[in-house]
Amino acid sequence: MYELAFHPAVTRDLRGLDKITRLRILDKMQWLLEHVDEMRHKLLTAQWARTYRSRVGDYRVVCGIDREQNKVIVYAVGHRREIYRLR
């Protein structure tokens, strides 16, 4: 079973969202934990090397998988028009 880990900025990003959107994103993260081996989300490149994105409406969840430590690490959560800008 995989464990969920957050980059420190993700907590701040989630607090800035409305409750319904936040719950939808957290539900998606839980789904990702249960289906890591089936992950078919788009693999990203450039500044997000070896990370995946997952779509939740107009929002994106950018995460990576650490298979050695059995962790899914969430690096960023944000609106699709802003999420891929350098942080």
N, C-alpha and C positions, 0 to 999 in steps of 0.2 A: 504494500500500500504506500502511496506517495503522500508526502506532507507538503503543505502550502507555506511558502515563505514570501514575504513582501520586501521590496526595496523600500527604504524609509520614505521616499517621496510619494509612494502609492497611497499610504494612509492619508496624507494630506489631499491627494487627488480625489479619493473616495469621499472624504468629508465635504468637499465642495459640490458634490452632486446631490440632486434631489433623492428622496428616499426610495421611490419606485425604481429609478435607474440604478441606484446603488444595490438594491436587492436583486435586480436582474443580473447585474455584473457578478455579484457574489454567488448567485446560482450557477452562472456559467463557469466560474472558477471551480466550484464543487464538481460540476460535470467534468471539467478537464482532469481533475484528480482521479476520477473514476475511469476515465478513458484515455489515459496517457499513451498507452501502447497503440491505440487507434488514431492518434492525433494526425489529422489530415489538413490542418490549418496551414496557411501559407508561410513558408520559411522566408524570413527577411534577410537582407544583406546590408552592406555599408555600415553605418554606425550601429545597427542592430544585428551584428553578425551572430549567426546561429541562434536566432530567436524566432519565435512564432507569433503570429497575430491571430486573434480570435475576434470575431465580429459579434457585437451585442447592440443591435439597432444602429444608431449613428455613432456609437462608441466602440473603441478598440481596446483589447487587453493584449499587451505585449509581454510574453513570458518565455522562459527558457526551461530546459529540463536537465537536471543533474541526476543522471541515472545511477551514479556511484553512491550518492547520499539519499537517493529516493526522494528528491524534492522537485517541486515545480516552483520556480522563482518568478514572481510577477514583478516586472521592471517598470511598467507604466500602464496607466489607465487614463484614457482621455477621449475627447471628441475626435472624430476622424480627420477633421481639417487641421488639427493642432498636434496630434500625437507623434508624428514622425519628425517634427522639428527637433533640432539638437537641444538637449537639456543642459 
